[in-house]
């Protein structure tokens, strides 16, 4: 067996074990009996130990030294293994274990502090999490920028400087668009009524099928938080139902189908290999977002959804145009995950700037709530009322996810680029969407992007799919046009 | 950290990983998308590799040499670790891997041969499985009896000679009782009609609760084959529904609840330790069988079930006495898993004798079908009609489970002993059972037996619980009395 083959066999087993661990996480959120939580913690910790040992196996270094790639794909496999191995090796085992231990505690304290609106109970442990992640960032940065070193885990090759420039261009135009829309004379109505959860779930299954989700290699269950889990031939999603807000269920489902089909559509030849998954968080989010927003919230598809809903629930009290407005309605709010297409990125930009300051050492945890609230007032025009509507709303920092937030907006930017290329390449997608079929669009995404898995770095992948370097312009132009029409601007 | 503590920490992680692997098996039978089967095979194989490496970790030997037990429980922990470690070390890694590989192939070939009634397609691979297991038995026996060495994996301390004596006493009395019952003038009626699966499942949840199943630490799902999976705080069961045969669902559920509550009721102080599970297959089966038969199929409980069913399904066309007869009705049949309380053990005894001859080398795989059919005719009085009703009916031998079958009948014998002791210790159990509550009985089983996990060897455990060495007499006396009454013998 060549060194390359030995390395790939090792990585294949590692990938299989990562699937096992992921399935355990899925089970925890969907099936696990309540009383099993503590035991499950030990099971997860034992699996983490197994995975860590595999990822730091010193033979990986030997194999990498000796391996001779036979082609471009093999070269990319080695690039990916080396990237992951070098990152893992740079962090001392004791530090990695301490981060795992402290973030696990912090997650519980965060949940309690949020429920009790008691930020002071959370700040000490957050301070510890931040200190540990800053230490890790120093190890990873190897003399470079510590924040970039964290960001690189989620978005290989991205830098805060590039993102800052892109986000800087987004912010004023998003604020201006939001202000014009909320101040417009014409305001869309909201959907009224309550909608049977069983019917919502039935429609959400139709939506998943409409967007190309392969039920033979996946399943949909209910969970508190919608998510997608697994890769290859076993990619499961969850959704939730809120009786008075069926869009929550429907657009969560389409969003997760975007993540899930990306995983399902990776070339089977790459399955369980280092390149066998979506390439980055930003590209992943570009898929979930283009499915959810550009395709799912477009007038063509909401026209079909309007009919499907009236079939299930009777008269909705609005025609297809009104329904399109209701789906896309902008409104004031504190919560990122509930924000509309325009304001969502403003929530992300706030977090990006704050976490860079935290990692850079120019903002202390003790001053964070004040900084958050000041920035929120500036960007949104009204004050945060409670900590759970402010800096306590997201779990990310509690579990150490610094450098993750910007990938949400980067995903939206990529989605803008991809949508422009898609509409040029497949001009008749609206005709299919209007009949409840998104697959001409999702087939193009599969063939242009999803099938490559991790073969090309994120920016190169977007360039290959769109023929251009990614910029924020297509997203902004799309948003301006869409909301100008809805609000009569 | 002492050697004992280090060993226990290692075993605890091993037990946690075994839980993960078991949950993966549960998922495969209940939740897994159809298209994920091949990928799942790789995931399971990777987990097997992880578990095998842990079980053969050479440090276990060092720790065992150095460990000093502080008390009786610690001594029992070490006994159990040594037992498992010595067994594992005696089998060369290559042989263990080959057995895993070949039995995996054999299972598929068995299923196909059974479906096609084509035994010739299965015999070559069965021959290979048998040869490998005979080789393994030689390694394990260390000069002793090879069959005993295999049996010891499922029933520590049991020997074929002891079982043979016990089973020899059972056989003529079971045959005689069966012949008298089937020849009796009075024959119970059968239940007629079809019964909504959803209602069956609702009743089966009541049954699980009636027998003390802790839903907070478990769940019930549907699967092709009923089973119990997991230990400690996450013990799940499955059941199935057959529209015209609700007893299939109900008694499968009670049976699996017997297995599951045994696991749930082990002393939490033993959780995830080498003693933290049921001690043997025979004792496990004693629990499932006493729940299902002595308690669940007794007149007191079927009286309650009769009322519960009439509440759900309307008039059943029989009174409580007739219903009791219908639940316990003897009938001709080829299939072990469908057999009644009296004839079930005859099916097992046939397999026990045949597999001893196979392992002992006095029966060749090529002659097995003939031997099976001749013995079946002798014990049951009519000829096997098709291979799937004969020696192809069970998966056990295909997957290498030689030495497992006798634990089914041993479990019934133990159940007989326990039931005699239980009725003496808790004289009023029938009053509770008649009101749909088995917990005074199951509480006694928990306190007398289940809570000890693996602390005492099987026979000693039964002796402690019953005050007597186990014999077949209580089971036979119970069956004679029960069926004499039902059939008016």
Interface residues (C-beta under 8 A of the other chain):
Chain A: X12 X13 X16 X17 X19 X20 X23 X24 X27 X31 X32 X33 X34 X35 X36 X38 X39 X40 X42 X43 X45 X46 X47 X49 X50 X214 X215 X216 X217 X218 X219 X232 X233 X234 X236 X271 X272
Chain B: X12 X13 X16 X17 X19 X20 X23 X24 X27 X31 X32 X33 X34 X35 X36 X38 X39 X40 X42 X43 X45 X46 X47 X49 X50 X214 X215 X216 X217 X218 X219 X232 X233 X234 X236 X271 X272
